[in-house]
Amino acid sequence: MGVLLSKRCAAEPKTLDDFLGIPAGNLFAVLNNIALPAWVLLAVLPKWRTTLSLTLVPVYVYAVSYIALMLHFLAKEGLDLGAFASLDGIATAFKNDVLLLAGWLHYLAFDLLVGREIVRDAASRNVPHVLVVPCLFLTLMAGPIGWLLYQGVRRITLAC
């Protein structure tokens, strides 16, 4: 049993249709796609002096959007902190569109930050970029796998 910060049930399904007057699907589509140019920059122009700066833009957008979504959710629903103590609780919480989108933005932001760090680290260690690109793709698609692959690539290239 968790600490409930509101009278309302955090698990009650809600939509984003009333959030800024934007349907949830549209907000998802816009936010989901703003990271793609950053990933392309990391893969295609890693040494361009502006790449690392520009790839922070989506992260800032995701962070601000995450805060706005969470404040919107908390104002309307409250938060059952205990919901995150079990897998069933998390599954129930993510039935709410606001929390689901906020969680997705969390993934997008942190995967992109990991990708940026991979590119930065690879450049500082002279890891051939052709070996980094598959790591970036896997980081985009399955964060920890891409990061782990890069750790292996990094160790192998440093040993050579």
Secondary structure as UniProt FT lines:
FT   TURN            10..11
FT   TURN            17..18
FT   TURN            20..21
FT   HELIX           24..33
FT   TURN            34..35
FT   HELIX           36..44
FT   TURN            46..47
FT   TURN            49..50
FT   HELIX           51..54
FT   HELIX           56..76
FT   HELIX           81..85
FT   HELIX           87..93
FT   TURN            94..95
FT   HELIX           97..124
FT   TURN            125..126
FT   HELIX           129..159
//
